[in-house]
Amino acid sequence: MEHAPCPNQSRFSTLSIAIPGSIVSNAQTQELRTHLVGQIARAAAIYHVDEIVVFNDGLGKEIRPHFRSQYRNKGKKIDHHVDENGNEGSADNHAERKNDKIKSQEVKKDHEDINGLMPSTDPHAFMARILQYCECPQYLRRHFFPMHPDLQFAGLLPPLDAPHHVRALDRCEYREGVVTEKTGSGEEGGSLVNCGVRNQLVEIDRILSPGIRCTVRIEPRAYTKPGKSLTGKVVSPSEPREKDGTYWGYSTRMAASIKAIFDEAPFQGGYDLKIGTSERGDICVDDESFGKKCMSKISSFQHAIIVLGGVAGIEECVDADERLGISGNDSKKLFDLWVNVCQFQGSRTIRTEEALLISLAKLRPLLFSTRHEQLEQKKNVSEVLSTKDSLPSVVDFSDEEPSDESSCSEE
């Protein structure tokens, strides 16, 4: 598919997810940690997630960079050996152990040479950096993401291929760009922005600080004028979504605790629909009564958030956060909906990245189909009110023929 399909329906509501960063500390190597975060980024892009919150559940462990291969002795004949301390093992292993510290120090020094930085030991910082890297368009990554040990295996990450990851020759109405130090000619010339257009900068309608990222709207017909510089207008990153539902990536935010997820919400009034997922949820999405019981709560939201727990679930996260003042057994009091997204699971546990896909696949259609129906109903009502004066004074109704009107249109 050359282009991501566009819903052609304005979307003013937002969808956020909250995930504990501790889940990456369970991965054995940095390659697996990188791939895990890439799966989360892909799921967020597929289901139009607008914000990802990486929160500290108090259960994470420091991650240790692996400086040497884990498969050193594969295929070798092992000769048992006992050293002076009585430790039994292979002779090769004992010889290698003596050199491990020296080799690891050398590799560690090499890592420090990358802008003087070391790999993150905080799993939350690692996850947030990889998520931001995935979301950033390819032509901007060199500017916003200098070489860093956490990005050593960025080549393993699956591309999001989201609508805002445009190609050099695409004639898109909206583009992400970085403000350069150059300005346009003339007294009212604006800043020049690198929007990924080959060998050409875009002049915007104002002066902005160099180095910041912005969303630029460009008239599509401007691409067809050879020899003329491109001009654009800086707009809000939410404009593509609000105009026709075009997905325009997600923002990444870190939270120090599960309580901070809600207290530090970037939206005025916070999240008005909070959904918690647990295998001990009050109701399952697959229940026939789910729609009727929850329709009143999901029918009028503006900013929804789905919170997922780590290995031990949300209950353990709540127990670890003393500022909440409630026990893990009462976790459902924090949410408007306490949902089990996978009833009668065939495995003892569901990994967080798996629970994320299941939750988004089942909940997002319910959330946004309801919003679309409401918008269509309001549109139909406004059309009726606008034509009220043109209606005849007396209207005869008949039950013999079905009406052409419908209460709501299907999505």
C-alpha positions in Angstrom: 0.0 0.0 0.0 1.6 3.3 -1.1 -0.3 5.5 1.3 -1.9 4.9 4.7 -5.7 5.0 4.3 -7.3 8.2 5.6 -10.6 7.9 7.5 -11.9 11.2 6.0 -13.6 11.8 9.3 -12.6 14.6 11.8 -11.4 13.3 15.1 -11.2 15.7 18.0 -11.0 13.1 20.8 -7.6 11.5 21.8 -6.5 8.1 22.8 -3.6 7.5 25.2 -1.9 4.4 26.6 0.2 4.0 29.7 2.8 1.2 30.0 5.3 0.5 32.7 8.9 0.8 31.6 9.9 -2.2 33.8 8.8 -4.6 31.1 12.0 -4.1 29.2 14.1 -5.2 32.2 12.8 -8.7 31.7 14.4 -8.9 28.2 17.7 -10.7 28.2 19.7 -8.6 25.8 19.6 -5.1 24.4 18.5 -6.5 21.0 15.4 -8.0 22.6 14.7 -4.9 24.5 14.9 -2.8 21.4 12.6 -5.2 19.5 10.1 -5.2 22.3 9.8 -1.4 22.3 9.5 -1.5 18.5 6.5 -3.8 18.9 4.8 -1.3 21.2 5.5 1.6 18.8 4.0 -0.4 15.9 0.8 -1.2 17.9 0.4 2.4 18.8 0.7 3.6 15.2 -1.6 0.9 13.8 -4.4 1.9 16.2 -4.0 5.7 16.1 -2.7 6.2 19.6 -2.0 9.9 20.3 0.1 9.6 23.5 2.2 7.0 25.2 2.9 7.4 28.9 5.9 5.4 30.2 5.4 5.2 34.0 7.5 3.9 36.8 5.6 1.1 38.6 8.3 0.7 41.3 9.0 -2.9 40.2 11.7 -2.4 37.6 15.3 -3.5 37.8 18.3 -1.7 36.4 19.2 -3.0 32.9 22.8 -4.0 32.3 24.3 -3.6 28.9 25.7 -6.9 27.5 29.2 -6.3 26.2 30.0 -9.8 25.0 28.3 -12.6 23.2 26.1 -15.0 25.2 27.0 -18.0 22.9 30.7 -18.1 23.4 31.0 -21.9 24.0 28.4 -23.1 21.5 29.9 -26.1 19.6 33.0 -26.3 21.7 34.3 -29.3 23.6 34.3 -28.4 27.3 37.2 -29.6 29.5 36.3 -29.5 33.2 38.7 -27.6 35.4 38.9 -26.7 39.1 40.6 -23.4 40.0 42.4 -22.5 43.2 39.2 -21.4 44.8 37.5 -24.8 44.2 35.2 -23.5 41.4 34.5 -26.2 38.8 34.1 -25.4 35.2 35.7 -25.6 31.8 39.3 -24.6 31.3 38.3 -22.3 28.5 35.7 -20.6 30.7 38.3 -20.0 33.4 40.7 -18.5 30.9 38.0 -16.3 29.5 36.8 -15.1 32.8 40.2 -13.7 33.6 40.0 -11.6 30.4 36.3 -10.7 30.7 37.0 -7.7 33.0 39.7 -6.4 30.7 37.5 -6.8 27.6 34.4 -5.4 29.2 36.4 -2.3 30.3 37.7 -1.8 26.8 34.2 -2.1 25.3 32.8 0.1 28.1 35.4 2.7 27.1 34.4 2.5 23.5 30.8 3.2 24.5 31.9 6.2 26.5 33.5 7.6 23.3 30.0 7.9 21.7 29.4 11.6 22.8 30.6 10.7 26.2 27.4 8.7 26.9 26.8 5.3 28.5 23.8 3.0 27.8 20.8 3.7 30.0 20.4 1.6 33.1 16.9 3.0 33.7 14.4 0.9 31.8 12.0 3.8 31.6 14.5 6.1 30.0 15.5 3.4 27.5 11.9 2.8 26.5 11.0 6.5 26.1 14.1 7.1 23.9 13.3 4.2 21.6 9.6 5.2 21.3 10.6 8.8 20.4 13.1 7.5 17.9 10.5 5.3 16.2 7.9 8.1 16.0 10.4 10.7 14.5 10.4 10.9 10.7 13.5 9.4 9.2 14.9 12.6 7.7 14.8 14.3 11.1 16.4 11.6 13.2 20.0 12.6 12.5 19.2 16.1 14.0 17.1 15.0 17.0 18.9 11.8 17.8 22.7 11.9 17.8 24.6 8.7 18.3 23.7 7.0 21.6 24.4 3.5 23.0 20.7 2.9 23.5 20.2 3.2 19.7 22.9 0.7 18.9 20.3 -1.8 17.5 17.9 0.7 16.0 18.3 -1.1 12.7 16.2 -3.9 14.2 13.2 -1.6 14.7 10.3 -2.1 12.4 9.4 1.1 10.6 6.1 2.8 11.6 5.5 3.9 8.0 2.9 6.3 9.4 1.4 9.1 7.3 3.8 11.7 8.7 6.8 9.6 7.7 6.7 11.1 4.2 9.1 10.4 1.3 11.2 13.0 -0.4 9.0 13.1 -3.5 5.6 12.9 -1.8 3.4 15.9 -2.4 1.8 16.0 1.0 -0.3 18.8 2.5 1.4 18.4 5.9 5.0 17.7 6.7 7.1 17.6 9.9 10.2 19.7 9.9 13.1 21.2 11.9 13.7 24.9 11.9 17.1 25.9 10.5 19.1 29.0 11.3 18.3 30.5 7.8 15.5 32.9 7.1 13.7 33.9 3.9 14.5 37.0 1.9 12.7 40.2 2.5 11.7 42.1 5.6 8.9 39.8 6.4 10.7 36.6 5.6 10.1 33.7 7.9 12.3 30.9 9.1 13.4 28.2 6.7 12.4 24.7 7.7 13.8 21.4 6.6 10.7 19.3 5.8 12.4 16.5 4.0 11.8 17.9 0.5 14.8 17.1 -1.6 17.3 20.0 -2.0 14.7 22.5 -0.9 13.8 24.3 2.3 10.3 25.6 3.1 9.7 29.2 4.2 7.1 29.5 7.0 5.0 32.4 8.0 6.9 33.3 11.2 10.3 33.4 12.9 10.9 30.4 15.2 13.9 29.3 17.3 16.3 27.1 15.3 16.3 23.5 16.2 12.7 23.0 17.2 10.3 20.6 15.5 7.1 21.9 13.9 4.3 20.8 11.6 4.0 22.7 8.3 1.1 22.9 6.0 2.0 23.2 2.3 -0.4 23.8 -0.5 -0.1 20.6 -2.7 -0.1 22.7 -6.0 3.0 24.5 -4.7 5.0 21.4 -5.5 4.2 21.8 -9.2 5.7 25.3 -9.6 9.3 24.8 -10.8 11.9 27.3 -9.8 9.8 28.8 -7.0 10.6 28.3 -3.3 8.1 26.4 -1.2 6.1 28.4 1.4 4.1 27.0 4.2 2.3 27.8 7.4 3.0 26.4 10.9 0.1 24.6 12.3 -0.8 22.5 15.4 0.3 18.8 15.1 -3.3 17.9 15.8 -4.7 19.7 12.7 -4.3 16.7 10.3 -6.3 14.6 12.8 -8.9 17.2 13.4 -9.3 17.9 9.7 -9.9 14.4 8.2 -8.7 11.9 10.8 -5.2 11.5 9.4 -3.0 9.9 12.0 0.0 12.2 12.9 2.0 10.2 15.3 2.2 10.0 19.1 3.8 12.0 21.9 5.9 10.3 24.6 5.7 11.3 28.3 7.3 9.8 31.4 5.5 9.6 34.7 7.2 8.9 38.0 4.3 6.7 39.3 0.9 5.4 38.4 -0.6 8.4 40.2 1.4 10.8 38.0 -0.2 9.4 34.9 -3.4 11.2 35.8 -2.0 14.2 37.8 0.3 15.3 35.0 -2.1 14.8 32.1 -1.4 17.4 29.3 -5.1 18.0 28.6 -7.2 20.6 30.4 -9.4 18.7 32.8 -7.3 15.5 32.5 -8.6 12.2 31.2 -12.3 11.9 31.3 -12.3 8.2 30.4 -9.8 6.0 32.3 -9.7 2.3 31.4 -7.8 -0.2 33.5 -7.0 -3.7 32.1 -6.8 -6.7 34.4 -7.5 -10.4 34.2 -9.7 -9.7 37.3 -11.7 -7.0 35.6 -15.4 -6.5 36.4 -16.5 -7.0 32.8 -15.1 -8.5 29.6 -15.1 -6.8 26.3 -16.5 -10.0 24.7 -19.6 -9.9 26.9 -22.8 -9.2 25.1 -23.8 -6.7 27.8 -20.6 -4.7 27.5 -21.9 -2.2 25.1 -25.1 -1.5 27.1 -23.4 -1.2 30.5 -20.5 0.9 29.3 -22.1 3.0 26.6 -22.9 5.9 29.0 -19.3 6.1 30.0 -17.7 5.9 26.6 -20.2 7.9 24.6 -19.1 11.4 25.6 -15.3 11.3 26.3 -12.8 13.7 25.0 -9.5 12.2 26.2 -9.4 8.5 27.0 -6.5 6.5 28.4 -5.9 2.8 28.6 -3.5 1.7 31.4 -1.7 -1.6 31.3 0.2 -3.3 34.1 3.6 -5.0 34.0 4.4 -8.6 34.8 2.4 -8.6 38.0 -0.4 -6.5 36.8 -1.8 -3.1 37.8 -2.6 -4.3 41.3 1.1 -4.6 42.1 1.7 -1.2 40.7 -0.9 0.3 43.0 0.5 -1.5 46.0 4.0 -0.1 45.2 2.7 3.5 45.0 2.1 4.6 48.6 0.8 8.0 47.6 -2.4 6.5 46.3 -3.5 5.4 49.7 -5.4 2.4 48.4 -4.4 -1.3 48.2 -4.0 -3.2 45.0 -7.3 -5.0 45.5 -9.0 -1.7 45.2 -7.3 -0.7 42.0 -10.5 -0.5 40.1 -11.4 2.7 42.0 -8.9 4.6 40.0 -10.7 3.9 36.7 -14.0 4.4 35.0 -13.8 1.0 33.5 -12.1 -2.1 34.9 -11.9 -4.4 32.0 -10.8 -7.9 31.2 -9.8 -7.9 27.5 -9.0 -11.6 27.1 -11.4 -13.9 28.9 -10.4 -17.6 29.3 -6.9 -17.0 28.2 -5.0 -20.2 27.3 -1.7 -19.0 29.0 -1.1 -18.3 32.6 0.2 -14.9 31.7 -0.3 -12.4 28.9 2.7 -10.2 28.2 2.2 -6.5 28.2 3.0 -6.1 24.5 0.4 -8.8 23.8 -2.2 -7.2 26.1 -1.6 -3.9 24.4 -2.5 -5.3 20.9 -5.5 -7.2 22.3 -6.8 -4.1 24.2 -6.4 -1.7 21.3 -8.0 -4.2 18.8 -11.0 -4.7 21.0 -11.5 -1.3 22.6 -10.6 1.3 19.9 -13.5 0.3 17.5 -16.0 0.7 20.4 -14.6 4.1 21.4 -14.4 5.8 18.1 -17.3 4.2 16.4 -19.4 5.7 19.2 -17.8 9.1 18.6 -18.5 8.9 14.9 -22.1 8.0 15.5 -22.5 11.0 17.8 -21.0 13.4 15.3 -23.3 12.0 12.5 -26.3 12.4 14.8 -25.4 16.1 15.6 -24.9 16.7 11.9 -28.3 15.3 11.0 -30.0 17.4 13.8 -28.3 20.6 12.6 -29.4 19.9 9.0 -32.9 19.4 10.2 -32.9 22.6 12.2 -31.4 24.6 9.4 -34.2 23.5 7.0 -37.0 24.0 9.5 -38.2 27.2 8.0 -38.5 25.6 4.5 -40.7 22.8 5.8 -44.5 23.0 5.0 -46.7 24.0 7.9 -48.5 20.6 7.8 -46.7 17.4 7.2 -48.5 14.1 6.6 -46.7 11.0 7.9 -47.4 7.5 6.6 -46.4 4.1 7.9 -46.9 2.4 4.6 -43.5 3.3 3.3 -40.2 3.1 5.2 -38.4 6.3 6.0 -35.2 7.2 4.2 -33.8 8.7 7.4 -31.7 6.8 9.9 -30.7 7.6 13.4 -27.0 7.2 12.7 -24.8 6.2 9.8 -22.6 3.2 10.0 -18.9 3.8 10.1 
